[in-house]
Amino acid sequence: MPVELLGDYLPLLAEAAATGRRPKRSELKVVDSLGRRAAERGISAGSAVELYLSAAWRLWRQLPEVARSSDVEEVRAAAEAVLHVVADSVATLAEGYTEGRRQMVRWEETLRRELIDDLLRGDADVGGLVERAEPFGLDLSRTHRVALAAPHGRLADAEAATSSLEKVMLDWLGDRDVLVATKEGVLVVLAPADSDPAGKPSPLPTAASDLGERMHAELNRLPHGGPWRVTVGRPYSGSFGIARSYEEARDTLTMAATMHLSSPVIYAEELLVYRVLVRDQPAMVDLVLK
């Protein structure tokens, strides 16, 4: 544990034993910032608290008021004062740590949302995307596919749906190359397409490992949002492949609604011929008329 996280904690304990003084607001504010720093450095809350508690009992026997005094009342008063400082400091440290973690989660969520938006849009700098994707365990050299899940009507609790779906996807596919988010009221899942859940090559890369069915089964367990419709784009490699797979999943979602299809899970290749016809309507009209 980095000793600098103690700040002026030990002098506070020594002064409390000698004078009985409680920490000032400004001194506790410093402890609060040290708790935030511990969170930013990835140190666990338990380790940070243990550092403060162990420092207190190591210092206790070396305090002059304890080591040299034979007066029981004097030792008891010193102990009470020291314990007050320990309690105030540890509580403040924990509060600072908690707030630091909240800020980190909010910041990471912002970065995550911006990364997903840029990946799905497909017009961002590739080099920058690769660098930004690495902290999220995303290898853009791999083959990925994008799946969308649309609720019936407005998504009432997007956070609960995203959290539930993310847990299932991570348990199934592992904690790398998987991102779950919301975009325009639809759940988005970015998943690897070049391996099955066991990490072995998939014999069916175009509809590998029933991603759509897994998503649909999990979402149907939620109390709100159903019935759900899930569409899955085809797998492609690279960052631009992710945008292409997303476009296919989105077009498939639109076409499924337009055609009033009853299937709750649709893969993009199943409607490929219809997508071709829709994109070149004037040519199809000429062909029919002639």
C-alpha positions as CSV (number, residue, x, y, z in Angstrom):
1,M,0.0,0.0,0.0
2,P,1.4,3.5,-0.9
3,V,2.2,5.2,2.4
4,E,1.4,8.6,0.9
5,L,-2.3,7.7,1.2
6,L,-1.9,8.3,5.0
7,G,-1.2,12.0,4.5
8,D,-1.1,13.7,7.9
9,Y,-3.1,10.9,9.6
10,L,-0.3,9.8,11.9
11,P,0.5,13.3,13.2
12,L,-3.3,13.7,13.8
13,L,-3.3,10.6,16.0
14,A,-0.2,11.7,17.9
15,E,-1.7,15.1,18.6
16,A,-5.0,13.6,19.6
17,A,-3.3,11.4,22.2
18,A,-1.4,14.4,23.6
19,T,-4.1,17.1,23.6
20,G,-7.4,15.3,22.8
21,R,-8.0,17.5,19.8
22,R,-10.4,16.2,17.1
23,P,-9.6,16.7,13.4
24,K,-10.5,20.0,11.8
25,R,-12.8,20.2,8.8
26,S,-9.9,21.1,6.6
27,E,-7.9,18.1,7.8
28,L,-10.7,15.7,7.1
29,K,-11.2,17.3,3.7
30,V,-7.6,16.2,2.9
31,V,-8.5,12.6,4.1
32,D,-11.5,12.7,1.8
33,S,-9.3,13.6,-1.2
34,L,-6.9,10.7,-0.2
35,G,-9.9,8.3,-0.4
36,R,-10.7,9.6,-3.9
37,R,-7.1,9.1,-4.9
38,A,-7.2,5.5,-3.6
39,A,-10.2,4.8,-5.8
40,E,-8.5,6.4,-8.8
41,R,-5.5,4.2,-8.3
42,G,-7.6,1.0,-8.3
43,I,-7.0,0.3,-4.6
44,S,-9.8,-1.6,-3.0
45,A,-11.8,0.1,-0.2
46,G,-11.0,-2.7,2.2
47,S,-7.3,-2.2,1.6
48,A,-7.5,1.5,2.2
49,V,-9.4,1.1,5.4
50,E,-7.0,-1.6,6.6
51,L,-4.1,0.8,5.9
52,Y,-5.6,3.4,8.3
53,L,-6.5,0.8,11.0
54,S,-3.1,-1.0,11.0
55,A,-1.3,2.4,11.1
56,A,-3.3,3.3,14.2
57,W,-2.5,0.2,16.1
58,R,1.2,0.2,15.1
59,L,1.5,3.8,16.3
60,W,-0.4,3.3,19.5
61,R,2.3,1.5,21.5
62,Q,4.9,4.1,20.4
63,L,3.0,7.1,21.6
64,P,4.7,8.7,24.6
65,E,1.4,9.1,26.5
66,V,1.1,5.3,26.3
67,A,4.6,4.1,26.5
68,R,5.7,6.2,29.4
69,S,2.6,6.8,31.4
70,S,1.5,4.7,34.4
71,D,-1.6,6.7,34.8
72,V,-4.6,4.5,33.7
73,E,-6.9,7.5,33.3
74,E,-4.3,9.3,31.1
75,V,-3.9,6.2,28.9
76,R,-7.7,5.8,28.7
77,A,-8.2,9.5,27.7
78,A,-5.5,9.1,25.0
79,A,-7.1,6.0,23.7
80,E,-10.5,7.7,23.5
81,A,-9.1,10.7,21.7
82,V,-7.2,8.4,19.2
83,L,-10.2,6.3,18.5
84,H,-12.2,9.4,17.8
85,V,-9.6,10.4,15.2
86,V,-9.6,6.9,13.7
87,A,-13.4,6.9,13.4
88,D,-13.6,10.3,11.8
89,S,-10.7,9.6,9.5
90,V,-11.9,6.2,8.3
91,A,-15.5,7.4,7.8
92,T,-14.2,10.3,5.8
93,L,-11.8,8.1,3.8
94,A,-14.7,5.8,2.9
95,E,-16.9,8.7,1.8
96,G,-14.1,10.1,-0.4
97,Y,-13.4,6.6,-1.8
98,T,-17.1,6.1,-2.6
99,E,-17.5,9.4,-4.4
100,G,-14.2,8.8,-6.3
101,R,-15.6,5.5,-7.5
102,R,-18.9,7.2,-8.6
103,Q,-17.0,9.8,-10.6
104,M,-14.8,7.1,-12.2
105,V,-17.9,5.1,-13.1
106,R,-19.6,8.2,-14.6
107,W,-16.5,9.0,-16.6
108,E,-16.0,5.5,-17.8
109,E,-19.6,5.3,-18.9
110,T,-19.2,8.6,-20.8
111,L,-16.2,7.2,-22.6
112,R,-17.9,3.9,-23.2
113,R,-21.0,5.7,-24.7
114,E,-18.9,7.9,-26.9
115,L,-16.8,4.9,-28.1
116,I,-20.0,2.9,-29.0
117,D,-21.5,5.9,-30.8
118,D,-18.3,6.3,-32.9
119,L,-18.0,2.6,-33.6
120,L,-21.6,2.4,-34.8
121,R,-21.3,5.5,-36.9
122,G,-18.2,4.2,-38.6
123,D,-16.6,7.6,-39.5
124,A,-14.2,8.1,-36.6
125,D,-10.4,7.9,-36.8
126,V,-9.4,4.2,-36.8
127,G,-6.2,4.7,-34.9
128,G,-8.0,6.7,-32.2
129,L,-10.7,4.1,-32.0
130,V,-8.2,1.3,-31.5
131,E,-6.6,3.2,-28.7
132,R,-9.9,4.0,-27.0
133,A,-11.3,0.5,-27.4
134,E,-8.3,-1.2,-25.7
135,P,-9.3,-0.3,-22.1
136,F,-12.7,-1.8,-22.7
137,G,-11.2,-5.1,-23.8
138,L,-12.2,-4.6,-27.4
139,D,-9.9,-5.9,-30.1
140,L,-10.9,-4.2,-33.3
141,S,-8.8,-6.7,-35.4
142,R,-11.3,-9.4,-34.6
143,T,-14.6,-10.2,-36.3
144,H,-17.6,-8.8,-34.6
145,R,-21.4,-8.6,-35.0
146,V,-24.0,-6.2,-33.7
147,A,-27.4,-7.2,-32.4
148,L,-30.3,-4.9,-31.6
149,A,-33.2,-5.6,-29.2
150,A,-36.3,-3.4,-29.6
151,P,-38.9,-3.3,-26.9
152,H,-42.6,-3.1,-27.5
153,G,-43.1,0.6,-27.1
154,R,-40.9,2.8,-25.0
155,L,-38.1,1.2,-22.9
156,A,-39.2,2.1,-19.3
157,D,-36.1,0.9,-17.4
158,A,-33.2,1.0,-19.8
159,E,-30.6,0.6,-17.0
160,A,-32.2,-2.6,-15.6
161,A,-32.5,-4.1,-19.1
162,T,-28.9,-3.2,-20.0
163,S,-27.5,-4.5,-16.7
164,S,-29.4,-7.8,-17.0
165,L,-28.4,-8.4,-20.6
166,E,-24.8,-7.4,-20.0
167,K,-24.5,-9.9,-17.2
168,V,-25.7,-12.8,-19.4
169,M,-23.5,-11.8,-22.3
170,L,-20.4,-11.5,-20.2
171,D,-21.1,-14.9,-18.5
172,W,-21.6,-16.5,-21.8
173,L,-19.0,-14.9,-24.0
174,G,-16.4,-13.7,-21.5
175,D,-15.4,-10.2,-20.4
176,R,-13.6,-9.2,-23.6
177,D,-14.9,-8.0,-26.9
178,V,-18.4,-7.5,-25.5
179,L,-20.2,-4.2,-25.1
180,V,-23.8,-3.6,-24.2
181,A,-25.5,-0.2,-24.4
182,T,-28.6,1.7,-25.5
183,K,-29.0,3.8,-28.6
184,E,-32.2,5.6,-29.6
185,G,-34.3,3.5,-27.3
186,V,-32.9,0.2,-28.5
187,L,-30.5,-2.1,-26.7
188,V,-27.2,-2.7,-28.6
189,V,-24.9,-5.7,-28.1
190,L,-21.5,-5.8,-29.7
191,A,-20.1,-9.4,-29.6
192,P,-17.3,-11.4,-31.1
193,A,-18.3,-13.5,-34.1
194,D,-15.1,-15.5,-34.7
195,S,-15.4,-17.9,-31.7
196,D,-18.0,-19.7,-29.7
197,P,-18.5,-19.3,-25.9
198,A,-15.8,-21.9,-25.2
199,G,-13.3,-19.9,-27.3
200,K,-13.2,-22.4,-30.2
201,P,-13.7,-21.5,-33.8
202,S,-17.4,-21.5,-34.8
203,P,-18.5,-23.6,-37.8
204,L,-21.3,-21.2,-38.5
205,P,-19.9,-17.7,-38.3
206,T,-22.9,-16.0,-39.9
207,A,-25.3,-17.0,-37.2
208,A,-22.9,-18.3,-34.7
209,S,-23.8,-19.4,-31.2
210,D,-27.5,-18.2,-31.3
211,L,-26.7,-14.7,-30.1
212,G,-30.2,-13.5,-31.0
213,E,-32.0,-16.3,-29.2
214,R,-29.9,-15.8,-26.1
215,M,-30.7,-12.1,-26.0
216,H,-34.4,-12.7,-26.6
217,A,-34.7,-15.3,-23.8
218,E,-33.0,-13.1,-21.3
219,L,-35.0,-10.0,-22.1
220,N,-38.3,-11.9,-22.0
221,R,-37.6,-12.5,-18.3
222,L,-37.8,-8.8,-17.5
223,P,-41.1,-7.5,-16.2
224,H,-41.3,-4.6,-18.7
225,G,-40.5,-4.1,-22.4
226,G,-41.9,-7.2,-23.9
227,P,-42.6,-8.6,-26.4
228,W,-39.0,-7.9,-27.7
229,R,-37.8,-8.2,-31.2
230,V,-34.1,-9.0,-31.8
231,T,-32.2,-8.5,-35.1
232,V,-28.6,-9.6,-35.7
233,G,-26.3,-8.1,-38.3
234,R,-23.8,-10.2,-40.2
235,P,-20.2,-10.6,-38.8
236,Y,-17.5,-8.3,-40.2
237,S,-13.9,-7.6,-39.2
238,G,-12.4,-4.2,-38.3
239,S,-14.0,-1.0,-36.9
240,F,-15.8,-0.3,-40.1
241,G,-17.2,-3.8,-40.0
242,I,-18.9,-3.0,-36.7
243,A,-20.7,0.0,-38.3
244,R,-21.7,-2.2,-41.2
245,S,-23.1,-4.9,-39.0
246,Y,-25.0,-2.3,-37.0
247,E,-26.5,-0.9,-40.2
248,E,-27.7,-4.3,-41.3
249,A,-29.2,-5.0,-37.9
250,R,-31.0,-1.6,-37.9
251,D,-32.3,-2.1,-41.5
252,T,-33.5,-5.6,-40.6
253,L,-35.3,-4.2,-37.5
254,T,-37.1,-1.6,-39.7
255,M,-38.0,-4.1,-42.4
256,A,-39.3,-6.6,-39.9
257,A,-41.7,-4.0,-38.5
258,T,-42.7,-2.8,-42.0
259,M,-43.4,-6.4,-43.2
260,H,-45.2,-7.3,-39.9
261,L,-43.0,-10.3,-39.5
262,S,-44.0,-12.5,-36.5
263,S,-40.5,-14.0,-35.8
264,P,-39.1,-12.4,-32.6
265,V,-35.4,-13.1,-33.7
266,I,-34.3,-12.3,-37.2
267,Y,-30.8,-12.5,-38.7
268,A,-29.8,-10.0,-41.4
269,E,-29.0,-12.7,-44.0
270,E,-32.7,-13.9,-43.7
271,L,-33.9,-10.6,-45.2
272,L,-31.0,-10.0,-47.5
273,V,-32.9,-10.3,-50.7
274,Y,-35.6,-7.9,-49.5
275,R,-32.9,-5.3,-48.6
276,V,-31.5,-5.6,-52.1
277,L,-35.0,-5.0,-53.6
278,V,-35.8,-2.1,-51.4
279,R,-32.5,-0.3,-52.2
280,D,-33.0,-0.5,-56.0
281,Q,-36.8,0.1,-56.3
282,P,-36.7,2.0,-59.6
283,A,-34.8,-0.8,-61.3
284,M,-37.3,-3.4,-59.9
285,V,-40.2,-1.3,-61.2
286,D,-38.7,-1.2,-64.7
287,L,-38.0,-4.9,-64.6
288,V,-41.6,-5.7,-63.6
289,L,-43.2,-3.3,-66.1
290,K,-41.0,-4.5,-69.0
